[in-house]
Every structure is written in structure tokens, then in C-alpha cells.
Amino acid sequence: MLFGPIQADLAVFDKRMSRCMQSESKLISAVAKHILASRGKRLRPALIFLLARGSGYYSPKLHDVAQAIELIHTATLLHDDVVDESDFRRGQDTVNARWSNLVSVLMGDFLFTRAFRVLVETDSSELIKAISTATQRVSFGELRQIEEVANYHLSETEYIRIISDKTASLFSISCESAAILKKARPPVRRRFNQLGENVGIAFQIADDLLDYIGNSDTIGKPPGADLQQGKVTLPLIYALSRSSRKTQAEMLRLLSKPMGKAAMNRVLRFVLQQGGIEYGYATARGYADRALEVVESFPRNKYTRTLLSLVEFSVARDK
């Protein structure tokens, strides 16, 4: 069991999430029940508890932090599903598919407000400020991703910036929160922050790779779904940079219009043949190794050993 040492923390977390999402509104209660039925991996809460307990920076208030960050994350997923017109997530219908886009957006807003209401309980204005900044980064990253849709000249540097904001921001504040609550020195805060940032980047690169090598049973959508939506990710960026002008032109012709199965398979083969998958995994591995270096600096105990496994999981998972 990956999160064995923090099962008690996660049990409390699950109960608090269920209680927090209860409402007198039948609609809100129904949507909340639907969301809770497809519990995610809980990576951010796990990072919070493992790092805090393993490094000696644990505080009971971290349960408020874990709850708030997961509420924010869930809210962003509800909004993402509307933007992406997604019908399926975590093995079940999305909220927008089951109800409507309006319900999905407003439920996301509801969860955002609940998150910051919970954060008030920490009595830490510094923490509220940091999580507000991280949430702003998420929104900025999502907007930048939309801005760069179908930009097949996107650079690897800009791609990393986008996923750093869109995904790694909540990972980084999850790790930094324990140091903030304990009023740790700036170098400690930066070290905790960078641990989460590197895990988050590695996780998103590996997640993007699943669009090329995953399958509907494991990722809940057919391979190539991101490509169909014009999302430009690292495997494609690398493959295009390695190809001849003639091949680039052929790929851009295929990518610039709705693709049938034959065209999609041609692009997927192109990315594979050009080494895009291997490069993506190597890059994700590099960010994970930076995170591992930080974890190795902590005392070796059951929490930090599990934290090492979590970092490995971020780049070597099947869904």
C-alpha cells in the first residue's frame, strides 16, 4: 500500500472532505456525492502528510490545508472538463456530462469558496497568501495553455512554464505549507517548495505522455485526445524539432485539421519514431531525480521512504 504510514491522516482527510461538501441543496449534495464517488489519487494530501511527518514539520492544521488544496484542485477539474468538453473522468461521467456546463462551473466556484473558508481556520495569513498565489498560477497556466492551442512552434521552455503553473503550483504549495505553518526559515521553505514543483512537473509530463501510449481503459479517454484538441505537449514538441522540414510540413498539415484514425495513427507513429516518448520520460525522470535529492536530505524513516516511492510513482504510473 503506497500510503500506508499516513492511512490515519488520509482517513481523517476523507471524512472531512465528505463533511465539507454536504449541503442543504439537493443539487449540490447530488453533485458532491458524484464527485466523491470517484476519489482521485490524493497525491497532494499525501505529499503534505508524508513530507510534514517525515521532516518533523507536522502540524494538526495541515488537515485544513490538505482539505483546502484538494477542494481547489477538484474545482479546477470541474472547470477543465467544461473547457475540454470532457464526458469522462476517473471512471465515470463528468459533472458537465451528467448535469450541465453551468452546474459544473458553479459547483467549481462553490468548492473554491469552501476552500478559502477552510483556510481561515489555519490562522495563517502567510499561508492564505501563498495558496492564493498558487491558485492564481493555476488559472494563469490554464489560460496560457488555451492561448497556445494549435501553436506547433511552442518551445519546450514555454511548455515547462505552462505546466509548472497549471499543475506544479498546487504540488509546490502542498509541500511548502508545512514549512509556512512552522514559520521555517526561507531556505527551508524554498527547499520544500522546489520538491513539490519538481514532482508536479514530472507528474504532468508523464500524464501528457499517456495521450500517446495510454489506452481508454487506463486513462479514461482514447489515445490522441489531446492532439485532437490541439494541445501541444513535450513528445510532439521534441519530435517536430528533430524532423526534417518536409516531415514537419507533412505533420503540420495533418495537425491543422480534424484527424481521422489513419491521420492520428500517422502522427502517433511519427512521435514514437522521432524519440518523443523516450525524451518525455527522460525529461520527467530528470525532474523526479531533483525531487529525490531533496527527499534524500531528510532523516530516513517510514514517511520519507514512502515519499521516495511517491516521487517514483509520479513518473512510472499506468493511469
Buried (B, 14 or more C-beta within 10 A) or exposed (E): EEBEBBEEBBEBBBEBBEEBBEBEEEEBEBBBEBBEEEEBBBBBBBBBBBBBBBBEBBBEBBBBBBBBBBBBBBBBBBBBBBBBEBEBBBEBBBBBBBBEBEBBBBBBEBBBEBBBEBBEEBEBEEBBEBBBEBBEBBBBBBEBBEEBEEEBEBEEEBBBBBBBBBBBBBBBBBBBBBBBBBEBEEEBBBBBBBBBBBBBBBBBBBBBBBBBBBEEEEBBBEBBBBBBBBBBBBBBBBBBBBBEEEBBEBBEEBBEEEBEEEBBEBBBEBBBEBBBBEBBBEBBBBBBEBBBEBBEEBEEBEBBEBBBEBBBBBBEEEE
